[in-house]
Amino acid sequence: MAAVTETIETVQAATEGTYKWGFSTDIAMDYAPKGLNEDIVRFISAKKNEPAWLLEWRLKAYAMWLKMEEPTWPSVHYPKIDFQDAFYYAAPKEGPKSLDEVDPELLKTYAKLGIPLKEQAYLAGVEGAGDSPADARMPIAVDAVFDSVSVATSYKERLAKDGIIFCSISEAVHEHPELVKQYLGSVVPQGDNFYACLNSAVFTDGSFVYIPKGVRCPMELSTYFRINAKSTGQFERTLIIADEGAVVSYLEGCTAPMRDENQLHAAVVELVAMDDASIKYSTVQNWYPGDAEGKGGIYNFVTKRAQCRGKRSKVSWTQVETGSAITWKYPSCVLLGEDSVGEFYSVAITNNYQQADTGTKMIHVGARTKSTIVSKGISAGHGQNTYRGLVRVAPTAHGARNFTQCDSLLIGDLCGAHTVPYIENRCLTAKLEHEATTSRIAEDQLFYCRQRGLTQEDAVGLIVNGFCREVLKELPMEFAVEAQKLLQISLEGSVG
Amino acid sequence: MLRIEGLTAEVDGKEILKGIDLEVPTGEVHAIMGPNGSGKSTLSYVLAGRDGYEVTGGTATFDGVDLLGKAPEERAALGVFLAFQYPVELPGVGNANFLRTALNAVRRGRGESELDAMQFLKVARARMKELSMPEDMLKRGVNVGFSGGEKKRNEVLQMALLAPKLAILDETDSGLDIDALKIASDGVNALRGPDFSALVITHYQRLLTYIVPDRVHVLMAGRIVRSGGKELALELEASGYGAPQAA
């Protein structure tokens, strides 16, 4: 009987309590009319008071999108999306203001999510001078994107002192049009794929970062995406440029309320690294995954790509994907510069009825380019997890190196793990390695931990975190702690 | 005090324990000897609460508390510790992290404050020195790439840190050379005292020259067939388990 009670409690915990970011904020919103057509594209552009060139750019994308087909090659299954049955623009009525004037409802929302929007006193060179450990922490600059708009960006003035531009992309369009014009779509062109093309037509907000020559960004930059409004898609666009010798670490987080409907999130992220520049891009993706029966949840169809244009440039993607009903995402690196380096570290969890088709593309063009791929897939419940990766080596990439490691962990016997590695090598001097394993959490491991006093949930958490260690250690410290907790929460109720 | 009465248990529908009666008073160390397949490991797993070891009758209490209805982690919090015959590997889980998590889980269960990383390291290093364990074993994955002897010593280290009230040692001597055997035995002997009791499961008398038991029991075909003082182990060594069962 005890076992039955335990099972009931576990199921309840999994269906009700686990997604603690599932609340919604009640705030006056401005919407575009429902549906998608050329007028909606014009509406969005007008709302943002955009220059004519950008409207033209959007309209061109929209015309291309109309002729495109939704991709069917990913191994994910979902009913056909009705693109007319969603809002493409939703924003709090009160427009973005300075930090001090942000709507208290929004401040409350972000406080509840654990995102610091208030700036802490920050004195260059004397961090850690405070008495409490909280003061000693490195501040993090945050751009908060709420549905379709950026509602606040912190530490802008401090960063500007080093010549760093950190603002919403809408603001960048007005303040730094030459940079936006030069780089927007230069890594992910409008017609790249179905979802990137849709994004190019209707993107609303996102972050813009420019790190000038030789500058090492003095703090972590981050964007926190929140979908709040019902029946609304979020289409953000992020553009990060690291000029020669610049160094930046950027974090991205995301959550959404629990709703019965599926909501679409189709983002585009473009990174550009010049000579000797380095960009570290970390994501903790925690969109609402749907309930235990697979109802609701975010469709996360995202295009992320980096160009290592410069010699010895480096881009490192680290992602922890715990959320979304469906994840379709392949953060990639195009390694153009000689000796440039691309890295991809990924943990993807699918529990209940979640589906993930994720991986990376490493395109080696420059000589002696190097790439590393470490992918950890964890499937529980009825979850389906696919690693899909491409390593392509052009004839010009003499001495290119790639190392790929794909590990899958299964919890229970109803889930699935799939690995689809594509390797295209046209260079005789390139060296490519691929390793893959699939394992299961063994009963004896759980018993061993429980005999030492750990609960079943803690034991699963410990074993899963051990499995993901190589990836988690790539995350910035504070994020890593969050990510560890998140992994455990995502798997609650998966054993038992 | 551990009190087992009429305990029967089966694995995969096959009855292995056929009515065990056993008492280990607080402060005593008892040895259980017996041939392969007699149910020694089954007894240890049943007491620790492993899934698949189905209790079909009888009782087992520790200090008056019913053990059999409790989850394995609850038994651990009560002070029951099982040193595994085959310690399990946990890839990627750092030994230090595992030990601290376990120690704090048990401390929480007892209503004691948790140790932070620095406090823990201090305690762990001191215990490791006593067990002649190299410090890098804290950094390695739990039991991953450990030799047989290292795994057993890691079990004894865990026992030393968790300071259980009842330790069940399942063939801790197997795979140990003489030096390691002495070290492991010292670890157990260091815990001996008025609040500590142990059930030492072994095939060989050899271990019992280092961990001298108060009582020795012989388990055969799922029942305790003989009990006696420490000299019984010597007699078994000389004449084997096939000796007449008359006491």
HADDOCK unambig.tbl for C-alpha pairs under 7 A between the chains (distance, minus, plus):
assign (segid A and resid 444 and name CA) (segid B and resid 88 and name CA) 6.90 0.50 0.50
assign (segid A and resid 445 and name CA) (segid B and resid 88 and name CA) 6.09 0.50 0.50
assign (segid A and resid 445 and name CA) (segid B and resid 90 and name CA) 6.91 0.50 0.50
assign (segid A and resid 447 and name CA) (segid B and resid 50 and name CA) 6.44 0.50 0.50
assign (segid A and resid 448 and name CA) (segid B and resid 88 and name CA) 6.72 0.50 0.50
assign (segid A and resid 450 and name CA) (segid B and resid 72 and name CA) 5.64 0.50 0.50
assign (segid A and resid 450 and name CA) (segid B and resid 73 and name CA) 4.81 0.50 0.50
assign (segid A and resid 451 and name CA) (segid B and resid 48 and name CA) 6.76 0.50 0.50
assign (segid A and resid 451 and name CA) (segid B and resid 72 and name CA) 5.34 0.50 0.50
assign (segid A and resid 451 and name CA) (segid B and resid 73 and name CA) 5.52 0.50 0.50
assign (segid A and resid 451 and name CA) (segid B and resid 76 and name CA) 5.76 0.50 0.50
assign (segid A and resid 451 and name CA) (segid B and resid 81 and name CA) 6.96 0.50 0.50
assign (segid A and resid 452 and name CA) (segid B and resid 73 and name CA) 6.68 0.50 0.50
assign (segid A and resid 452 and name CA) (segid B and resid 76 and name CA) 6.04 0.50 0.50
assign (segid A and resid 452 and name CA) (segid B and resid 102 and name CA) 5.37 0.50 0.50
assign (segid A and resid 453 and name CA) (segid B and resid 73 and name CA) 4.18 0.50 0.50
assign (segid A and resid 453 and name CA) (segid B and resid 74 and name CA) 6.92 0.50 0.50
assign (segid A and resid 453 and name CA) (segid B and resid 76 and name CA) 5.05 0.50 0.50
assign (segid A and resid 453 and name CA) (segid B and resid 77 and name CA) 6.07 0.50 0.50
assign (segid A and resid 453 and name CA) (segid B and resid 102 and name CA) 5.66 0.50 0.50
assign (segid A and resid 453 and name CA) (segid B and resid 105 and name CA) 5.44 0.50 0.50
assign (segid A and resid 453 and name CA) (segid B and resid 106 and name CA) 5.45 0.50 0.50
assign (segid A and resid 454 and name CA) (segid B and resid 73 and name CA) 5.77 0.50 0.50
assign (segid A and resid 454 and name CA) (segid B and resid 102 and name CA) 6.21 0.50 0.50
assign (segid A and resid 454 and name CA) (segid B and resid 105 and name CA) 5.99 0.50 0.50
assign (segid A and resid 455 and name CA) (segid B and resid 73 and name CA) 5.99 0.50 0.50
assign (segid A and resid 462 and name CA) (segid B and resid 93 and name CA) 6.93 0.50 0.50
assign (segid A and resid 463 and name CA) (segid B and resid 90 and name CA) 6.70 0.50 0.50
assign (segid A and resid 463 and name CA) (segid B and resid 93 and name CA) 6.64 0.50 0.50
assign (segid A and resid 466 and name CA) (segid B and resid 91 and name CA) 6.21 0.50 0.50
assign (segid A and resid 466 and name CA) (segid B and resid 92 and name CA) 3.94 0.50 0.50
assign (segid A and resid 466 and name CA) (segid B and resid 93 and name CA) 4.33 0.50 0.50
assign (segid A and resid 467 and name CA) (segid B and resid 91 and name CA) 6.68 0.50 0.50
assign (segid A and resid 467 and name CA) (segid B and resid 92 and name CA) 5.57 0.50 0.50
assign (segid A and resid 469 and name CA) (segid B and resid 92 and name CA) 6.10 0.50 0.50
